[in-house]
Amino acid sequence: MSFPFEPYAPIRRQQYSILHGVNRVRKAAGLEPVPSSCIWLKRRIYRPFEPMATR
């Protein structure tokens, strides 16, 4: 699954919070936890005045 947001700090905190909740439920179900490496940490750099066709 991917989110349509760039991973700025507040977004990363929300994603880690969701991951923590998912892993808590998975642990209760006896499943392996989802690794934190599934969260993308690098942002894409956007140039605000660049034409849309070149993105």
C-alpha positions, 0 to 999 in steps of 0.5 A: 500500500502506498500513501499519496503523501511525501514523508515529512516528519508529521507524516512519518510519525503517523505512519509509525503510529499506524505500524505500531497498531498493526504490529500490536494486532498481528502479535495478538494474532500470533503473526510476524510483525511488519518491519519498520523498513516498509515505511519510505523515509526519502522525500521526492524534491518537487520544483513548484514552478516546473511544468507538470509534464516534466515531473 
